[in-house]
Amino acid sequence: MKELAILYDEIVLTHNPPFTHAENPSRVEAILNKLRREDFLESISLIKPRLALEEEILLVHAANHLELIRTSIRDHKLMLDEDTYVTKESWIAALTAAGSLISAVDLVIEKKYRNVFCLVRPPGHHAESNRPMGFCLFNNAAIAAKYAIQKYQLERVAIIDFDVHHGNGTQEIFYESPEVYYFSLHQFPLYPGTGREDERGLKRGKNYTLNFPLAPGTDGNIYIKIFNEKIIPELAKYKPQLVVLSSGFDAHKDDPLANMLLQETDFAEITKIVRQFAQAENIGIISTLEGGYNLSALAESVYEHLKVLNT
């Protein structure tokens, strides 16, 4: 079994706003340029994903969610809300992003790769079951988890979200399900305003949501402490069969959209903590790109993240 594959298709660059916007193709281009400078792509497999099928999107999204995006693109509607744009290329880019996560599940569950990183956009974790928002069209991580549960009869998937913004979409989709244990570390208060400590899940999903709302100015030492003392013990009790990382790098000290103080080495350390757990449990890790809007900080942080996943 090989250590790491990166799933990437240049089609994700075509989701391109016709105005200045933080979520744009230069984010992925900066990452690729960094990986090329470091000759990193020579040490891993770079694989083209397939497109997600519409029925796979519907594993977590309502049919009218799918139709809203389809008809908005068809009718040349540019903005779905004040933050979230679509262009005529966005449909295929979004299906490619979701398809990357589905392809990653197959590669990891079938033991072809221990870890997979999905270099995708648009990001996904704000997309709710019936609402695209926050730059996100389809919830890529949620689709991966539900696909793994359906196709491979998995009973327990952990999604760990360290994007600086709370993943309201992922939480909403699995809020009443014990099949996915959702963890989030995020700046609070901050967009989208969800992710309080008392949001713990409902019905059968009660106590399968664990939020860590953190004050502006939180540094990497606090993140590392939470991973070691809170998240890993919960994972040990839950015994997930797959770990999905919603990997946002916008908690970096240089990111323009938030006020946290992490450095690229902190992202390496929290990745190492999760990787050590996954190795001990003999399970795979799927990581998908979420936020990160300072291009240099994003590229450096992703590189540190990937180096750990490839060891």
Secondary structure, DSSP 8 states (H G I E B T S, - for coil): -EEEEEE--GGGGG---SS--SSSTHHHHHHHHHHHHTTGGGGSEEE------HHHHTTTS-HHHHHHHHHHHHTT--BSSSS-B--TTHHHHHHHHHHHHHHHHHHHHTTSEEEEEE--SS--TT-BTTB-BTTBSS-HHHHHHHHHHHHH----EEEEE-SSS--HHHHHHTTT-SSEEEEEEEESS-TT----TT----GGGTT-EEEEEE-TT-BHHHHHHHIIIIIHHHHHHH--SEEEEEE--TTBTT-TT---BB-HHHHHHHHHHHHHHHHHHT--EEEEE----SHHHHHHHHHHHHHHHT-
